[in-house]
Amino acid sequence: MPPYPSELIKTAGIEIPLIGFYDAPDPALFAPIVEPKAGTRGCVIAFYESWLKGETLRITKDNFGCGGAGRAWCGVEARSREEFIRFLVDDEGLKASHDLMNRWIDASVPYRREHENILVGPLRESQYAYLKTVTFFVNPDQLALMALGAQYHSAPEDPPPVISPFGSGCMQLIGVFKDLGIAQAAIGGTDVAMRQYLPPDTLAFTVTRRMFERLASLDERSFLTKPFWKRLMKARGKAPRE
């Protein structure tokens, strides 16, 4: 059975289903499937409500919705470099200059698919081999607990266990990781363009599979059973979960 961070989820009181990013050969194993409406530019985070209903979003190089997702997940350039930079800098105001945005694009390598299908939705035990990242949708207090969990096994010489880089909402689900083979987490849900699809008190905490396994190993010896969290829950007027 694949690892699962039951103790962390119980202690944090996380009720939103965990969402997996899969690169898999058979989409039928992820049914029910939803897809962007052909020819539209809809944000993939707009499928948040679909995920809550147990549905899985399927993205391919031929149907990816927003051009940002096409580039970040499928390596498809939906517009010229010049047009892309103009849109991000002049229309959206996301960097101070064209030069800075140009350099950021050069440094942002799109995810390289292994199969035809990118599938984002509820976790599937049988498809663990194809799992790339897991996203927890959390409130600020839960985010603090998650960040502590990511730091728990980290040594000073290790890569940063928690990062919060600039990027689109879809990119923050996988593209911000330089190496999916290391234990790392990214704070997401910080792209203003996609926040309209999330509740106002909700952020994303996305982890690589190796970090997910570390979080699953947290037990009663860790901070989960210690006073700090219990005091925080008391301050919030909530009873700590036993």
C-alpha positions in Angstrom: 0.0 0.0 0.0 1.4 3.5 -0.9 2.4 5.8 2.0 -0.2 8.2 3.3 0.2 11.0 5.8 -2.8 10.0 8.0 -1.4 11.4 11.3 -0.5 14.8 9.7 -3.9 15.1 8.0 -5.7 14.2 11.2 -3.8 16.5 13.4 -4.0 19.4 10.9 -7.7 18.8 10.4 -7.3 18.9 6.6 -10.6 18.0 5.0 -10.0 19.0 1.4 -9.0 15.9 -0.6 -5.3 15.6 -1.6 -4.7 16.2 -5.3 -2.2 14.2 -7.3 -0.4 15.1 -10.5 0.1 12.0 -12.6 1.9 11.4 -15.8 0.3 8.1 -16.8 -0.5 6.0 -19.9 -4.1 5.0 -19.2 -6.6 7.8 -18.4 -9.4 5.2 -18.0 -8.0 4.3 -14.6 -8.7 7.8 -13.4 -12.4 8.0 -14.3 -14.5 10.1 -14.0 -12.5 12.3 -16.3 -13.0 16.0 -17.1 -11.2 18.0 -19.8 -11.0 21.7 -20.8 -13.5 22.7 -23.4 -11.8 22.5 -26.8 -10.7 25.8 -28.1 -10.9 27.6 -24.7 -8.2 29.2 -22.6 -9.6 28.3 -19.2 -7.4 28.0 -16.2 -6.7 24.5 -15.0 -7.2 25.6 -11.4 -10.8 26.3 -12.4 -11.3 22.5 -12.1 -10.8 22.8 -8.3 -14.5 22.1 -7.7 -14.3 19.1 -10.1 -11.5 17.7 -7.9 -13.7 18.1 -4.8 -16.3 16.0 -6.6 -13.8 13.2 -7.2 -13.2 14.0 -10.9 -9.8 14.0 -12.6 -8.6 16.6 -15.1 -7.0 15.2 -18.2 -4.5 17.5 -20.1 -2.8 16.6 -23.4 -0.6 18.5 -25.8 -3.7 18.9 -28.0 -6.1 20.0 -25.3 -4.6 22.0 -22.4 -6.9 25.0 -21.9 -4.7 28.0 -20.9 -1.5 28.6 -22.9 0.4 28.8 -19.7 -0.5 25.2 -18.8 0.3 24.1 -22.4 3.8 25.4 -21.9 4.3 24.4 -18.3 2.9 20.9 -18.6 3.2 19.9 -22.2 6.1 22.1 -23.6 3.7 23.6 -26.2 4.4 27.2 -27.1 1.0 28.8 -27.8 2.4 32.2 -28.8 5.8 33.7 -29.9 8.4 34.6 -27.2 7.9 38.3 -28.0 4.2 38.1 -27.7 4.4 36.1 -24.5 6.8 38.6 -22.9 4.6 41.5 -23.9 1.5 39.9 -22.4 3.2 39.0 -19.1 5.0 42.4 -18.6 3.0 45.0 -20.4 -0.5 43.6 -20.0 -0.2 41.7 -16.7 2.7 43.7 -15.1 4.4 40.6 -13.6 8.0 41.7 -14.0 9.8 45.0 -13.9 11.2 44.7 -17.5 11.1 42.6 -20.6 14.7 41.6 -19.9 13.8 40.2 -16.5 10.9 38.2 -17.9 12.9 36.9 -20.8 15.6 35.6 -18.3 12.9 34.1 -16.1 11.4 32.2 -19.1 14.8 30.9 -20.0 15.3 29.6 -16.5 11.8 28.0 -16.4 12.1 24.7 -18.0 8.7 23.1 -18.9 7.8 19.7 -17.4 8.8 16.9 -19.8 6.0 14.4 -20.2 6.7 10.7 -20.1 3.2 9.7 -21.4 0.5 11.3 -23.4 -1.7 12.1 -20.4 -1.3 14.5 -17.6 -3.9 13.7 -15.0 -4.7 15.9 -12.0 -7.2 14.8 -9.4 -7.8 12.7 -6.3 -5.1 10.2 -5.2 -5.3 6.8 -6.8 -3.5 4.0 -4.8 -3.1 1.8 -7.9 -1.4 4.6 -9.9 1.3 5.5 -7.3 4.1 4.6 -9.8 2.9 7.5 -12.0 2.5 10.1 -9.2 4.8 13.1 -9.5 3.5 15.6 -6.9 0.8 15.9 -4.3 -1.0 19.1 -3.4 -2.6 19.9 -0.1 -5.1 22.7 -0.1 -4.7 24.3 3.3 -5.5 27.4 5.4 -2.6 29.5 6.9 -2.4 27.6 10.2 -2.3 24.3 8.4 0.3 25.7 6.0 2.5 26.4 9.0 2.2 22.8 10.2 2.9 21.5 6.7 6.0 23.7 6.4 7.2 22.3 9.8 6.7 18.8 8.5 8.7 19.5 5.4 11.6 20.8 7.6 11.4 17.9 10.0 14.0 15.6 8.3 15.9 18.3 6.6 19.7 18.8 7.2 21.3 22.2 6.7 23.2 21.0 3.7 20.1 19.6 2.0 18.3 21.6 -0.8 15.7 24.0 0.6 12.8 21.8 1.8 10.3 24.5 1.2 10.3 27.0 -1.7 7.9 29.7 -2.9 9.0 30.7 -6.4 7.3 33.0 -8.9 5.1 31.1 -11.3 1.5 30.5 -12.5 -0.9 28.4 -10.5 -0.5 25.4 -12.9 3.3 25.8 -12.9 3.3 25.7 -9.1 1.8 22.2 -9.2 5.0 20.8 -10.7 7.1 23.2 -12.8 8.8 25.0 -9.9 10.7 21.9 -8.9 14.1 21.6 -10.5 14.5 18.0 -9.5 11.4 15.8 -8.7 13.7 13.2 -7.2 14.5 15.2 -4.1 12.3 15.8 -1.0 10.9 19.3 -1.5 7.7 21.3 -1.1 6.4 24.5 -2.8 4.0 27.0 -1.4 1.5 27.7 -4.2 -1.9 29.3 -4.8 0.0 32.6 -4.9 -0.8 33.4 -8.5 -3.4 36.2 -8.3 -4.9 35.2 -11.7 -6.0 31.8 -10.4 -7.0 32.7 -6.8 -10.6 33.4 -7.9 -11.1 29.6 -8.1 -10.0 28.9 -4.5 -11.7 29.9 -1.3 -10.2 33.1 0.2 -8.4 31.4 3.1 -6.9 28.6 1.0 -3.4 28.1 -0.2 -1.6 25.2 -1.9 1.2 23.2 -0.5 2.6 20.9 -3.2 5.2 18.2 -2.5 7.3 15.9 -4.5 6.7 12.2 -4.0 9.8 11.8 -1.9 8.6 14.6 0.4 5.1 13.1 0.5 6.8 9.9 1.8 8.6 11.9 4.5 5.3 13.5 5.6 3.7 10.1 5.8 6.4 9.0 8.2 5.6 11.6 10.9 4.5 9.9 14.1 3.9 10.6 17.8 7.6 11.5 18.4 7.3 14.5 16.1 5.7 17.9 16.7 2.3 16.5 15.8 1.8 15.5 19.5 3.7 18.3 21.1 2.2 21.5 22.8 2.7 24.1 20.1 -0.1 22.9 17.8 -2.4 22.3 20.7 -1.9 25.8 22.0 -2.6 27.2 18.6 -5.8 25.2 18.3 -6.8 26.5 21.7 -6.1 30.0 20.6 -8.3 29.5 17.6 -11.1 28.1 19.8 -10.7 24.6 18.4 -10.2 21.3 20.2 -7.1 19.5 19.1 -7.8 16.2 17.3 -6.9 13.1 19.3 
